[in-house]
Structure formats: C-alpha cells, structure tokens
C-alpha cells in the first residue's frame, strides 16, 4: 500500500515516517523533495516574486517528483509498502497558501499542472497538525529553516488545501504528542485502509511484521 504523510514543516512527518518504517514490513520511505533533489540548491524559493515564477518553480518540483515516483513504483512492483514523506498534495497546499498570502492566481493552474502528470497518489494520507506554539518550538531546534514554512497563517492556508486534496483518503492526526504515541493510531488507520481496499493480509502493528501489499 502507498501511504502519504503530510503537514507543514515541524509537524512531525519525517519522525512518523521513520517510526512507521519500523512498524511495517520493510517499506520504502521516499524522502521529501529537498532530500530527493539531486541538487537542493536549485529548488525554487518558497515564495517567488510573481505568479509566473511561482508556477515555474512548480515545474522544477515536479521533475523531482518523477524521481520519487520511479522509486515508489519500483518498490510497489516488488510488493513493498511505500511511505511518502510529503506527496504531490504538498505542492498544491503550498501553492494554495502562497496564493492566499500573496494574491497569486495560481491555484487552478497549479492543480492542472499536477493532474497532467497523472500523479501517483497514496491510498491513504495522514495529515499531521499541531498548534503554532508547538511548531515554533520545534522550529527553534532547526536553525536556518525559512519561517514561512511553519508560520501560523501559512500553516492555516496549507492545511485548508486538504479539505479537497488529490489523495482519495485523508485522515487528520494531532501530532502534538510524541511520535511513539502517534504510531498505534497511524497503524490503525493503515489497517482500516487495507480492509477498505479489499486487502486482507496480516495487519501491520508496532513491533511485529506486516504482510506486503498484494502484487
């Protein structure tokens, strides 16, 4: 099964992805865009000086998405679970937030650009959210992070996108508690998604094996 983990920076996505990698049976964890890009220095700035430049940056990110997609498809073909640390919905959520904050009329174009690539979507996306105070506290431990990535207004607009995401099944999880406390809840949602999809392998569970996704 393909699982997406979403949320603004410092929401706990990478920590949960690593923890789920221990709870599931040999899944592939696909890193975020920054950690997948051949040269992160060439990635676009969070906010461009114009709508056209913002959309041009989306094209760059979609090139990185093709790298992530190939890795996921190879693992999926092997019957392995795949965990995406951010999905294409991140790109739309970011575009939505920038559009709301800076008045760029890019939401429809951004959505169509992504749909035209026929994106690989998770069967289940877990959207992590927490309070602005918690985000700021966590961000203080990660010097150099652009403040926009966890600013309250940005986070609010980012999360608004997930009222109508591309992913067919999105669950919100409060990520204020420690990651260890989130894992059982995340695994429960994964079990439910498997059953809804008609798969009946051994359920995943913390500390135990889980059957691979049916080929």
Rosetta blueprint (number, residue, H / E / L):
1 X L
2 X E
3 X E
4 X E
5 X E
6 X E
7 X L
8 X L
9 X L
10 X L
11 X L
12 X L
13 X H
14 X H
15 X H
16 X H
17 X H
18 X H
19 X H
20 X H
21 X H
22 X H
23 X H
24 X L
25 X L
26 X L
27 X L
28 X E
29 X E
30 X E
31 X L
32 X L
33 X H
34 X H
35 X H
36 X H
37 X L
38 X L
39 X L
40 X H
41 X H
42 X H
43 X L
44 X L
45 X L
46 X L
47 X L
48 X L
49 X L
50 X L
51 X H
52 X H
53 X H
54 X H
55 X H
56 X H
57 X H
58 X H
59 X H
60 X H
61 X H
62 X H
63 X H
64 X H
65 X H
66 X H
67 X H
68 X H
69 X H
70 X H
71 X H
72 X H
73 X H
74 X H
75 X H
76 X H
77 X H
78 X L
79 X L
80 X L
81 X L
82 X E
83 X E
84 X E
85 X E
86 X L
87 X L
88 X H
89 X H
90 X H
91 X H
92 X H
93 X H
94 X H
95 X H
96 X H
97 X H
98 X H
99 X H
100 X H
101 X H
102 X H
103 X L
104 X L
105 X L
106 X L
107 X H
108 X H
109 X H
110 X H
111 X H
112 X H
113 X H
114 X H
115 X H
116 X H
117 X L
118 X L
119 X L
120 X L
121 X L
122 X L
123 X L
124 X E
125 X E
126 X E
127 X E
128 X E
129 X E
130 X L
131 X L
132 X H
133 X H
134 X H
135 X H
136 X H
137 X H
138 X H
139 X H
140 X L
141 X L
142 X L
143 X L
144 X L
145 X L
146 X L
147 X H
148 X H
149 X H
150 X L
151 X L
152 X H
153 X H
154 X H
155 X H
156 X H
157 X H
158 X H
159 X H
160 X H
161 X H
162 X H
163 X H
164 X L
165 X L
166 X L
167 X L
168 X L
169 X L
170 X E
171 X E
172 X E
173 X E
174 X E
175 X L
176 X L
177 X L
178 X L
179 X H
180 X H
181 X H
182 X H
183 X H
184 X H
185 X H
186 X H
187 X H
188 X H
189 X H
190 X H
191 X H
192 X H
193 X H
194 X H
195 X H
196 X H
197 X L
198 X L
199 X L
200 X L
201 X L
202 X L
203 X L
204 X L
205 X E
206 X L
207 X L
208 X E
209 X L
210 X L
211 X L
212 X L
213 X L
214 X L
215 X L
